[in-house]
Amino acid sequence: MPIFQIIPILALVMYFFYMTYYYAAPMFWLKVLLFFGHIRYRGADIRFTAGKIIVRIPKGDEEAVYERPLDLDPLSRHLAMTACA
């Protein structure tokens, strides 16, 4: 019966689309955003100190400084995403 041979192939095709939609496409867009962010903020200075995060972005003749105090203990944070969320 050829229908029983098509079922596993369709399952593989569905799994391929699932992996593409939930993993490959978001990682691709993240890489694109990181690339454009690197190009735009090439001269930015990011420092993680004991009590806060300091970001310095040069804008023409001026320099924008953003500071954010940490709500977490710096030793307990394992991901930068947790500190910057």
C-alpha positions in Angstrom: 0.0 0.0 0.0 1.6 3.3 -1.1 -0.4 5.3 1.4 1.6 3.7 4.3 4.8 4.8 2.7 3.7 8.4 2.3 2.8 8.9 6.0 6.4 8.8 7.4 7.5 11.1 4.6 4.8 13.6 5.4 5.7 13.3 9.1 9.3 14.2 8.2 8.2 17.1 6.0 6.0 18.4 8.9 8.9 18.1 11.3 11.2 20.0 8.9 8.7 22.9 8.7 8.4 22.8 12.5 12.1 23.0 13.0 12.4 25.8 10.4 9.6 27.9 11.8 10.5 27.6 15.5 14.3 27.3 15.4 16.0 28.2 12.1 14.0 31.3 11.2 14.2 33.0 14.7 18.0 32.3 14.9 18.5 33.7 11.5 16.6 36.9 12.4 18.5 37.2 15.6 21.8 37.0 13.7 20.6 39.7 11.3 19.6 42.0 14.2 22.9 41.4 15.9 24.7 42.2 12.7 22.8 45.5 12.2 23.2 46.4 15.9 27.0 45.8 15.6 27.1 48.1 12.5 25.0 50.8 14.1 26.6 50.8 17.6 30.1 49.9 16.7 31.7 52.5 19.1 29.4 51.7 22.0 31.1 50.9 25.3 29.2 48.5 27.6 30.4 47.9 31.2 29.1 45.6 33.8 30.1 46.9 37.3 29.1 45.5 40.7 26.0 47.6 41.0 24.9 48.7 37.5 25.3 48.4 33.8 26.7 51.4 32.0 26.3 51.9 28.2 28.0 54.8 26.4 27.0 55.5 22.8 28.7 58.2 20.8 26.2 60.3 18.8 28.1 62.8 16.7 29.8 65.3 19.0 27.9 64.1 22.1 27.9 60.9 24.0 24.7 59.3 25.4 25.2 57.5 28.7 22.6 55.0 29.9 22.8 53.5 33.4 20.7 50.8 34.9 21.1 49.5 38.4 21.1 45.7 38.8 18.2 44.2 40.7 20.2 40.9 40.9 23.4 39.9 42.6 26.0 40.1 39.8 27.5 36.7 40.9 24.1 35.0 40.6 23.3 36.1 37.0 24.3 33.5 34.5 22.8 35.1 31.4 23.2 38.7 30.2 19.6 38.4 29.1 18.5 38.0 32.7 20.3 41.2 33.8 19.1 43.2 30.8 15.5 42.1 30.7 
